[in-house]
Each structure stands twice: as structure tokens, then as C-alpha cells.
Amino acid sequence: MHVATSPEFKRNATRAIADVSLQKALANSRPQFMARRGRAVAALPEFEQLRDTARDIKNHTLANLDFYLEAWESKILTAGGQVHWCATADDARKAVLDICQAAGARTVTKGKSMIGEEIAINDYLERAGITPVETDLGEYIIQLRHELPSHIIAPAFHLNLEDWEAQFRKSHTDLPADRVFHERRDILTEARTKLRERFLAADVGITGANFLIAETGSSVIVTNEGNGDLTQTLPRVHIVLASIEKVVPTLEDCCSLLRVLARSATGQEFSVYTTFSTGARRPGDLDGPEEYHVVLLDNGRSAMLGGEFQDMLRCIRCAACMNHCPVYGAIGGHAYGWVYPGPMGSVLTPALIGVDQAGHLPNASTFCGKCESVCPVKIPLPKLMRHWREREFERHLTPATVRQGMALWGFFVRRPALYRLATRVGAATLGWLGRKRGRFTSLPLAGGWTGGRDMPAPEGDTFFVRYAKAQRQTARRGRA
């Protein structure tokens, strides 16, 4: 597996904020995702009803996951495919390698797959003498740069046009030196030129899966490039990498989820390519693989079933949460230190690699609630991050100073009258001390805040006082 740098999140975030190139990329790309989603949702009056439907489909499936996985496997076998049940990342890597070696593969083409990233399949195949070639445009350049994705649907979210040009000139030394890169089309043309021969030479194609359909045994991929179709139809062997929660009961259920997926992810009604694959090539088929394998990964997900983190298994990997997250918008994806960034990563990563390794991530949130408000399957991400904070606290993984501060705060909140008095006195004192400048550049016991930004001086009454006044005014209006 990839070595997680999640324990270094604070250091990673500090570097990211100071990275001029990254900040430029974030400023250019993130607002576009938010605007496109906004327009797509506004154009579909029933979008909120579809979110409820999508949530209910996923909840029903997770409550009956064993049944639907068995039904799905039965359909796969009937269609001539094979299912490889893998409890761990090691099991999944070995299954993929065994399939490739049995096929005599020397070159493997890959569509975008977060499960592939999770199990670090590229490194594993390379060590075995097999060359994996990423064919998604974003995945292709981060493979050249030896990086992890910084975003789950736009792997090269952190790069600018000049970064693409520099890497292509460094890696594609056989192409004319005087070629130009004025716009995205130039990047696409060059990548297409280099990858075309790889598609034709590949012995095995590996794709991910957005959904697995129990009713038909189909796997579904959603892309905006034709690479996914070429990856799964041209080679003799097609391997699908998927995790157990990707199964859905019926084609109709899948279509309901697809209606919210593209709108939430890229602001499209539907992605350019939505491809359903069912088993190996049958007599009379014009194309398709001779062998169809699904490597199905658990890797800690079954332990989430029935517990406080089960809701996270509803995720359909649209990235809307990170597109709207102010923390992700400030630091990008690599600061999170592993495969899954943003709010969804702040919940999923501790579940997969342990809260002892990823305990900083659930704290990387303003709890503004935007992630939950845009999630197409209504995952309560702030609540789940709070659960991880509780786990972190219970295991004494938080620093002693934090624990002492929480103990002091707990003392006061268990005594409401004392709490209200202390907050009024504290706010009044800080307001008086900061009356000239209106802010503090440093404060005792608040260095974590003032080290990166000023602390505004309090103004006016505390929340409790203002809330009580508002309640009295409402009561008076009601009596009038």
C-alpha cells in the first residue's frame, strides 16, 4: 500500500498553503466545479427528491448487502465471468497479478480506479515485471510524476497548464521540441498520440467500477474520455477492480444514482461515456474481452456495516464534498496524505488505515456543513467526523494540552450558570482589550489560531444573551 503521510497532515497543510502553483490551480478549478453543479441542480426541479431516492437505495442495499452480492456473483458466473473475493489489499493485489501472469501479460492498460490506488496495484505489477499504463488523462500525468491523485474525479486537480507542458516535454523526448501547448486540446492531442499504441499492445485492461448491478451482473464505468471503453474492450482480458459497497440491486436503481452522480460531480446531466459491461465476449459479439474478472475488495468495509460509520459506505465518489469544502479549497488533496482527500477522506481514511494514522483528518473541518448539503446520497459527514474525534479522544490520541482544555471546557458546560457567566466575562474582557485594533495577532493558549490568522475581538453580547433576547421578542410578538 502507499505509505500514508496523514500523520503529518499539519505539516502537509502548511506546505500546501505556501505552494504558489497549487494555490493557483485551486483558485482556477474549484469555483468551476461549484458553479457547474449549481447550474445542473437548478435545472432539475426534482433533484432533492432524487437525493432521497439515492440515499434510500444505498441504505437498502447496505442492509441486505450479503444477499445482493451473492445475487450479483450468480449473474457474473452465468455471463461467463469470474469473481475473486478479496478480504485485504494484499489478497486483491495477488489476484490481479495471478490473472495477468496467467494471461502472459507484459503490458496492462488501466482506466481510472480509486481501488487501484488504494491497493497500489501499479507499483505491485511493476515489481513483477508488468508495465501498467494509466490511460485517463489525469492519471496518466500523475503516473509520469510519480504522485497520488489529489482529487477523486480529477486526479491532476493540483496542476496548471505549465506543469503539464513541463512534464510532457520531460517524458516525451521523442516528440518534436518545437511543439506548442497553448490550450487543453494540445495536451489531449499529445496524450492520445502516446497512448494509442499502448491500447493496441495491452494484454490486459483494468478498470474500476462506479456500480455493480445485482440484477444483471454488469459493471458500470462513468467517464468523460474514451479510454475506459478502449481499456475494457481491446485487450483479451478485462479486470474490474471494485469494492463491496458498489453493488446496487437493479438497472433502475443504477439509473437513479447516475442521475445524481454526474450532476454532483461535474455539473453534467450525464457523463460523456456511461458504459455497462456484462461478462466476457459471447459468440457473435463484435468486440469485448475473452475473459472477464472482478476483483472484489473488502479491506475493512464489512467492519463498517452495522456501526456508526456505515453511512460512509453510501458514497458514490462524486467529489462534491471536496469541491465545496473550504479546507480542501485551501490545501488541496495531497495534504490529506493518502488516497482519499477532503471530507469523504476524513471519514473513510481512518476506517481503512486506522484513526491512529489518520486522526488529524476528522479535525480538518470547519463543520460548516456544506459537504453534507451537497452530498447526492446525504451522508452526514460532519456527524461521522465527530464520531472519529470521539474515538481519537477515547484512545488518548489527542495531545495532553487538548485533553486538558476539553476537561476544563467540560467542567464549565456541566454548570450552565457558571458557563454563561464565564463566557460573558471572557468576551467582555477580550472586547475591551481589543477595542483599538479590533483583532489580536497573538493570544495566550490560542497560538494554534493566531499562528496563521488574526483573532477578531468580540463585539456585543454573547450568543446565549442574544438568543434569549430573540426568544423573548418572539414570545412578545406571539402574544400580540
C-alpha positions as CSV (number, residue, x, y, z in Angstrom):
1,M,0.0,0.0,0.0
2,H,1.0,3.6,-0.4
3,V,2.9,5.0,2.7
4,A,0.4,7.3,4.3
5,T,1.6,10.8,5.3
6,S,-1.7,11.5,7.1
7,P,0.1,11.7,10.5
8,E,2.0,14.7,9.0
9,F,-1.2,16.5,8.0
10,K,-0.5,19.8,9.7
11,R,3.0,20.0,8.1
12,N,1.5,19.0,4.8
13,A,-1.2,21.7,5.0
14,T,1.4,24.3,5.9
15,R,3.4,23.5,2.8
16,A,0.3,23.4,0.6
17,I,-0.8,26.9,1.7
18,A,2.6,28.2,0.8
19,D,2.7,26.4,-2.6
20,V,2.0,29.2,-5.1
21,S,1.5,26.8,-8.0
22,L,-1.0,24.7,-6.1
23,Q,-2.9,27.8,-4.9
24,K,-3.2,29.0,-8.5
25,A,-4.6,25.6,-9.6
26,L,-7.1,25.6,-6.7
27,A,-8.3,29.1,-7.5
28,N,-8.8,28.3,-11.2
29,S,-10.5,24.9,-10.9
30,R,-12.6,24.7,-7.7
31,P,-15.0,27.6,-8.5
32,Q,-15.8,26.0,-11.8
33,F,-16.9,22.7,-10.2
34,M,-19.2,24.6,-7.7
35,A,-20.7,26.7,-10.4
36,R,-21.4,23.8,-12.8
37,R,-23.0,21.8,-10.1
38,G,-25.2,24.7,-9.1
39,R,-26.5,25.2,-12.6
40,A,-27.1,21.5,-13.1
41,V,-29.1,21.2,-9.9
42,A,-31.1,24.3,-10.6
43,A,-32.1,22.9,-14.0
44,L,-33.6,19.7,-12.3
45,P,-36.5,20.6,-10.0
46,E,-36.7,17.0,-8.6
47,F,-33.0,16.9,-7.6
48,E,-33.8,16.9,-3.8
49,Q,-36.2,14.0,-4.3
50,L,-33.6,12.2,-6.3
51,R,-31.1,12.6,-3.4
52,D,-33.7,11.0,-1.0
53,T,-34.2,8.2,-3.5
54,A,-30.4,7.7,-3.9
55,R,-29.9,7.6,-0.1
56,D,-32.7,5.0,0.3
57,I,-31.3,2.8,-2.5
58,K,-27.9,2.7,-0.8
59,N,-29.4,2.2,2.6
60,H,-31.5,-0.7,1.5
61,T,-28.6,-2.3,-0.4
62,L,-26.2,-2.0,2.6
63,A,-28.9,-3.5,4.9
64,N,-29.1,-6.5,2.6
65,L,-25.5,-6.5,1.2
66,D,-24.8,-10.2,1.5
67,F,-28.0,-11.0,-0.5
68,Y,-27.2,-8.6,-3.3
69,L,-23.5,-9.6,-3.5
70,E,-24.5,-13.3,-3.9
71,A,-27.1,-12.4,-6.5
72,W,-24.6,-10.3,-8.4
73,E,-22.0,-13.1,-8.3
74,S,-24.5,-15.6,-9.7
75,K,-25.2,-13.3,-12.6
76,I,-21.5,-12.9,-13.2
77,L,-20.9,-16.6,-13.4
78,T,-23.9,-17.1,-15.7
79,A,-22.4,-14.5,-18.1
80,G,-19.0,-16.3,-18.1
81,G,-17.2,-14.1,-15.7
82,Q,-15.2,-14.8,-12.6
83,V,-15.3,-13.2,-9.1
84,H,-12.3,-13.0,-6.9
85,W,-13.3,-12.3,-3.3
86,C,-10.6,-10.4,-1.5
87,A,-10.5,-9.6,2.2
88,T,-7.4,-7.4,2.1
89,A,-5.4,-5.3,-0.3
90,D,-2.7,-8.0,-0.4
91,D,-5.3,-10.5,-1.5
92,A,-6.5,-8.1,-4.2
93,R,-3.0,-7.4,-5.5
94,K,-2.2,-11.1,-5.7
95,A,-5.5,-11.9,-7.5
96,V,-4.7,-9.2,-10.2
97,L,-1.1,-10.4,-10.6
98,D,-2.2,-14.1,-10.9
99,I,-4.7,-13.1,-13.7
100,C,-2.1,-11.1,-15.5
101,Q,0.5,-13.8,-15.3
102,A,-1.9,-16.5,-16.4
103,A,-2.6,-14.3,-19.5
104,G,1.1,-13.8,-20.1
105,A,0.7,-10.1,-19.8
106,R,3.6,-7.7,-20.3
107,T,1.6,-4.5,-20.7
108,V,-1.6,-3.6,-18.8
109,T,-3.8,-0.6,-19.6
110,K,-5.7,1.0,-16.8
111,G,-8.8,3.2,-16.6
112,K,-9.2,5.4,-13.5
113,S,-9.7,3.4,-10.4
114,M,-9.6,4.6,-6.8
115,I,-9.5,1.0,-5.7
116,G,-6.4,0.6,-7.9
117,E,-4.8,3.5,-6.0
118,E,-6.0,2.1,-2.6
119,I,-4.2,-1.2,-3.2
120,A,-1.2,0.4,-5.1
121,I,-1.6,-2.0,-7.9
122,N,0.7,-0.2,-10.3
123,D,3.8,-0.5,-8.0
124,Y,2.9,-4.1,-7.4
125,L,2.7,-5.0,-11.1
126,E,5.9,-3.1,-11.9
127,R,7.8,-5.1,-9.3
128,A,6.6,-8.3,-11.0
129,G,7.9,-7.1,-14.4
130,I,4.5,-6.0,-15.8
131,T,4.1,-2.4,-17.2
132,P,0.9,-0.7,-16.1
133,V,-0.1,2.3,-18.3
134,E,-2.7,4.8,-16.9
135,T,-5.0,5.9,-19.8
136,D,-7.1,8.5,-18.0
137,L,-5.5,11.9,-18.9
138,G,-5.2,13.0,-15.3
139,E,-4.0,9.6,-14.0
140,Y,-1.5,9.4,-16.9
141,I,0.3,12.6,-15.9
142,I,0.4,11.8,-12.2
143,Q,1.8,8.4,-13.1
144,L,4.6,10.2,-15.0
145,R,5.1,12.5,-12.0
146,H,5.0,9.5,-9.5
147,E,2.2,11.2,-7.5
148,L,-1.0,10.2,-5.9
149,P,-4.3,11.7,-7.2
150,S,-5.2,15.0,-5.5
151,H,-8.9,14.6,-6.2
152,I,-11.1,11.5,-6.8
153,I,-12.6,12.5,-10.1
154,A,-9.9,15.0,-11.3
155,P,-6.6,13.3,-10.3
156,A,-4.4,16.2,-11.6
157,F,-6.5,18.9,-9.9
158,H,-3.4,20.4,-8.5
159,L,-1.6,21.0,-11.8
160,N,-1.6,24.0,-14.1
161,L,-1.1,24.0,-17.9
162,E,2.6,24.9,-17.5
163,D,3.0,21.8,-15.2
164,W,1.5,19.6,-17.9
165,E,3.8,21.1,-20.5
166,A,6.9,20.7,-18.4
167,Q,6.2,17.0,-17.6
168,F,5.3,16.1,-21.2
169,R,8.5,17.7,-22.5
170,K,10.5,15.8,-19.9
171,S,8.8,12.4,-20.6
172,H,8.1,12.6,-24.3
173,T,11.6,13.3,-25.6
174,D,10.9,11.5,-28.9
175,L,8.4,14.2,-30.0
176,P,9.4,17.5,-31.8
177,A,10.9,20.0,-29.4
178,D,9.1,22.9,-31.2
179,R,5.6,21.7,-30.5
180,V,3.4,24.1,-28.6
181,F,1.0,23.9,-25.7
182,H,-1.4,26.8,-25.9
183,E,-4.5,25.1,-24.6
184,R,-6.0,21.9,-23.2
185,R,-6.6,20.5,-26.7
186,D,-2.8,20.4,-27.2
187,I,-2.4,18.3,-24.1
188,L,-5.1,15.9,-25.2
189,T,-3.6,15.5,-28.6
190,E,-0.2,14.6,-27.3
191,A,-1.5,12.2,-24.7
192,R,-3.7,10.5,-27.4
193,T,-0.7,10.1,-29.7
194,K,1.4,8.4,-27.0
195,L,-1.4,6.2,-25.6
196,R,-2.9,4.9,-28.9
197,E,-0.1,2.4,-29.3
198,R,-0.4,1.3,-25.7
199,F,-4.1,0.4,-26.1
200,L,-3.3,-1.8,-29.1
201,A,-0.4,-3.5,-27.3
202,A,-2.1,-4.2,-24.0
203,D,-2.6,-7.8,-23.0
204,V,-4.9,-7.0,-20.0
205,G,-7.2,-4.0,-19.3
206,I,-8.1,-2.9,-15.8
207,T,-10.9,-0.6,-14.9
208,G,-12.7,0.5,-11.8
209,A,-16.5,0.3,-11.3
210,N,-18.9,3.0,-10.3
211,F,-21.6,0.5,-9.8
212,L,-22.1,-3.3,-9.9
213,I,-25.7,-4.3,-10.8
214,A,-27.1,-7.4,-9.0
215,E,-30.0,-7.8,-11.4
216,T,-27.7,-8.3,-14.5
217,G,-24.2,-8.9,-13.2
218,S,-23.0,-5.8,-15.0
219,S,-20.2,-3.4,-14.0
220,V,-20.6,0.3,-14.9
221,I,-18.0,2.9,-15.5
222,V,-18.6,6.6,-15.9
223,T,-16.0,8.6,-17.8
224,N,-15.6,11.7,-20.0
225,E,-12.9,10.1,-22.1
226,G,-13.0,7.1,-24.4
227,N,-10.1,5.5,-22.6
228,G,-12.4,3.4,-20.3
229,D,-14.1,1.7,-23.3
230,L,-10.8,1.1,-25.1
231,T,-9.3,-0.4,-21.9
232,Q,-12.0,-2.9,-21.4
233,T,-12.8,-3.9,-25.0
234,L,-9.4,-4.1,-26.8
235,P,-7.3,-6.4,-24.5
236,R,-8.0,-10.1,-24.3
237,V,-8.6,-9.9,-20.6
238,H,-10.7,-7.4,-18.6
239,I,-10.2,-7.0,-14.9
240,V,-12.7,-4.9,-12.8
241,L,-11.4,-3.6,-9.5
242,A,-14.3,-2.8,-7.2
243,S,-15.2,-2.7,-3.5
244,I,-18.2,-4.5,-1.9
245,E,-20.4,-1.4,-1.4
246,K,-20.5,-0.7,-5.2
247,V,-23.3,-3.2,-5.7
248,V,-26.9,-1.9,-6.4
249,P,-30.0,-4.1,-6.8
250,T,-31.4,-3.2,-10.3
251,L,-30.8,-1.3,-13.5
252,E,-33.4,1.2,-12.5
253,D,-31.6,1.8,-9.2
254,C,-28.4,2.3,-11.1
255,C,-30.0,4.9,-13.4
256,S,-31.4,6.8,-10.4
257,L,-27.9,7.0,-8.9
258,L,-26.5,8.0,-12.3
259,R,-28.9,11.0,-12.4
260,V,-27.3,12.5,-9.3
261,L,-23.8,11.3,-9.9
262,A,-22.7,13.4,-12.9
263,R,-24.7,16.5,-11.8
264,S,-22.9,16.4,-8.4
265,A,-19.5,15.6,-9.8
266,T,-19.0,17.7,-12.9
267,G,-22.3,19.5,-13.4
268,Q,-23.3,17.4,-16.4
269,E,-26.6,15.7,-16.9
270,F,-24.7,12.6,-17.8
271,S,-21.1,11.9,-18.3
272,V,-19.9,11.5,-21.9
273,Y,-19.5,7.8,-21.5
274,T,-21.6,5.6,-19.3
275,T,-20.6,2.0,-20.1
276,F,-22.2,-1.2,-18.9
277,S,-20.2,-4.4,-19.2
278,T,-21.6,-7.9,-18.6
279,G,-19.3,-10.8,-18.7
280,A,-16.9,-11.9,-21.4
281,R,-17.4,-11.8,-25.2
282,R,-20.2,-14.0,-26.4
283,P,-20.5,-15.7,-29.8
284,G,-21.5,-13.1,-32.3
285,D,-20.2,-10.1,-30.3
286,L,-18.1,-7.8,-32.4
287,D,-15.7,-6.8,-29.6
288,G,-15.1,-7.4,-25.9
289,P,-12.7,-9.5,-23.8
290,E,-12.3,-13.2,-23.9
291,E,-12.0,-13.2,-20.1
292,Y,-13.9,-11.0,-17.6
293,H,-12.8,-10.9,-14.0
294,V,-14.0,-8.9,-11.0
295,V,-11.6,-8.5,-8.1
296,L,-13.9,-7.5,-5.2
297,L,-12.3,-5.8,-2.3
298,D,-13.4,-5.6,1.3
299,N,-10.3,-4.1,3.1
300,G,-12.2,-3.0,6.2
301,R,-15.5,-2.1,4.7
302,S,-17.5,-5.0,6.2
303,A,-16.4,-3.8,9.6
304,M,-18.2,-0.6,9.0
305,L,-21.5,-2.3,8.4
306,G,-24.0,-2.0,11.2
307,G,-21.9,0.6,13.0
308,E,-21.7,4.3,13.4
309,F,-19.7,4.7,10.1
310,Q,-22.0,2.6,7.8
311,D,-23.4,5.8,6.2
312,M,-20.0,6.4,4.7
313,L,-20.5,3.3,2.5
314,R,-23.2,5.1,0.6
315,C,-20.6,7.3,-1.1
316,I,-20.7,7.2,-4.9
317,R,-17.4,9.0,-5.3
318,C,-18.7,12.2,-6.9
319,A,-16.3,14.5,-5.0
320,A,-19.0,17.2,-4.4
321,C,-17.9,17.3,-0.8
322,M,-14.3,18.2,-1.5
323,N,-15.3,20.6,-4.3
324,H,-17.3,22.7,-1.8
325,C,-15.1,22.2,1.3
326,P,-13.2,25.3,2.4
327,V,-10.4,23.2,3.9
328,Y,-9.8,21.2,0.8
329,G,-10.1,24.5,-1.2
330,A,-7.2,25.9,0.9
331,I,-4.8,22.9,0.9
332,G,-5.8,20.6,-2.0
333,G,-5.8,16.8,-1.8
334,H,-2.2,15.7,-1.2
335,A,-2.1,17.3,2.2
336,Y,-4.5,14.6,3.4
337,G,-1.7,12.1,3.0
338,W,-3.4,9.1,1.4
339,V,-5.7,8.1,-1.4
340,Y,-8.9,9.7,-0.3
341,P,-8.9,13.5,0.4
342,G,-11.5,16.0,1.5
343,P,-14.4,15.4,3.8
344,M,-15.1,11.9,2.5
345,G,-11.5,11.0,3.0
346,S,-11.5,12.4,6.5
347,V,-14.1,9.8,7.3
348,L,-13.1,6.9,5.1
349,T,-9.3,7.0,5.6
350,P,-9.4,6.4,9.4
351,A,-11.7,3.5,8.8
352,L,-9.2,1.9,6.3
353,I,-5.8,2.7,7.8
354,G,-6.7,3.5,11.4
355,V,-7.5,6.6,13.4
356,D,-4.0,6.4,15.0
357,Q,-2.6,7.1,11.5
358,A,-5.3,9.5,10.2
359,G,-6.6,11.1,13.4
360,H,-5.8,14.6,12.2
361,L,-8.2,14.3,9.2
362,P,-11.5,14.4,11.0
363,N,-10.2,17.6,12.7
364,A,-9.6,19.2,9.3
365,S,-13.1,20.6,9.1
366,T,-14.8,23.9,9.9
367,F,-18.1,21.9,10.3
368,C,-19.8,24.4,8.1
369,G,-22.0,21.5,6.8
370,K,-21.6,22.3,3.2
371,C,-20.3,18.8,2.4
372,E,-23.4,17.2,3.7
373,S,-25.7,19.7,2.0
374,V,-24.3,18.8,-1.5
375,C,-23.8,15.1,-1.0
376,P,-26.0,13.3,-3.5
377,V,-26.7,10.4,-1.1
378,K,-27.0,12.7,2.0
379,I,-24.0,11.3,4.0
380,P,-23.9,13.1,7.4
381,L,-20.2,13.8,7.0
382,P,-19.8,16.3,9.9
383,K,-21.5,13.8,12.3
384,L,-19.2,11.0,11.2
385,M,-16.1,13.2,11.6
386,R,-17.4,14.0,15.2
387,H,-17.5,10.2,15.8
388,W,-13.9,9.9,14.8
389,R,-13.0,12.8,17.1
390,E,-14.7,10.9,19.9
391,R,-12.7,7.8,19.1
392,E,-9.5,9.7,19.0
393,F,-10.2,11.3,22.3
394,E,-11.2,8.0,23.9
395,R,-8.0,6.4,22.8
396,H,-5.9,9.2,24.2
397,L,-4.5,10.0,20.8
398,T,-5.1,13.8,21.2
399,P,-2.3,15.9,22.8
400,A,-2.4,16.3,26.5
401,T,-3.0,20.1,26.2
402,V,-6.1,19.4,24.1
403,R,-7.4,16.9,26.6
404,Q,-6.8,19.3,29.4
405,G,-8.6,22.1,27.5
406,M,-11.5,19.8,26.8
407,A,-11.7,18.8,30.5
408,L,-11.8,22.5,31.5
409,W,-14.5,23.2,29.0
410,G,-16.4,20.2,30.2
411,F,-16.3,21.5,33.8
412,F,-17.9,24.7,32.7
413,V,-20.6,23.3,30.4
414,R,-21.8,20.9,33.1
415,R,-22.5,24.0,35.1
416,P,-24.6,26.3,32.7
417,A,-24.9,29.3,35.0
418,L,-21.1,29.3,35.5
419,Y,-20.6,28.8,31.8
420,R,-22.7,31.8,30.9
421,L,-21.0,33.9,33.5
422,A,-17.5,32.9,32.3
423,T,-18.3,33.5,28.6
424,R,-19.8,36.9,29.4
425,V,-16.8,37.9,31.4
426,G,-14.3,36.5,28.9
427,A,-16.0,38.1,25.9
428,A,-16.2,41.5,27.6
429,T,-12.5,41.3,28.7
430,L,-11.3,40.4,25.2
431,G,-13.6,43.0,23.7
432,W,-12.1,45.7,25.9
433,L,-8.5,44.6,25.3
434,G,-9.0,44.5,21.5
435,R,-11.1,47.7,21.3
436,K,-8.4,49.7,19.5
437,R,-7.3,47.3,16.7
438,G,-10.4,45.1,16.6
439,R,-8.3,41.9,16.4
440,F,-5.5,40.0,18.1
441,T,-2.3,38.9,16.3
442,S,-1.4,36.7,19.3
443,L,-3.1,35.3,22.4
444,P,-2.1,33.0,25.2
445,L,-3.4,29.5,24.8
446,A,-4.6,30.4,21.2
447,G,-1.3,30.1,19.3
448,G,-2.8,27.4,17.0
449,W,-5.2,30.0,15.7
450,T,-3.2,33.2,15.8
451,G,-0.2,31.5,14.2
452,G,-1.9,31.6,10.9
453,R,-4.6,34.3,11.2
454,D,-5.8,37.1,13.5
455,M,-8.4,36.5,16.1
456,P,-11.3,39.1,15.9
457,A,-12.0,40.9,19.1
458,P,-15.5,40.0,20.4
459,E,-18.2,42.6,19.8
460,G,-21.6,42.9,21.6
461,D,-23.3,40.2,23.7
462,T,-22.6,36.5,23.8
463,F,-24.7,34.1,21.8
464,F,-26.7,33.0,24.8
465,V,-27.7,36.6,25.6
466,R,-28.7,37.3,22.1
467,Y,-30.6,34.1,21.8
468,A,-32.5,34.8,25.0
469,K,-33.4,38.3,23.7
470,A,-34.6,36.9,20.4
471,Q,-36.8,34.3,22.2
472,R,-38.4,37.0,24.4
473,Q,-39.1,39.1,21.3
474,T,-40.7,36.2,19.5
475,A,-42.8,35.4,22.6
476,R,-44.0,39.0,22.7
477,R,-44.9,39.0,19.1
478,G,-46.8,35.8,19.6
479,R,-48.8,37.3,22.4
480,A,-49.6,40.4,20.4
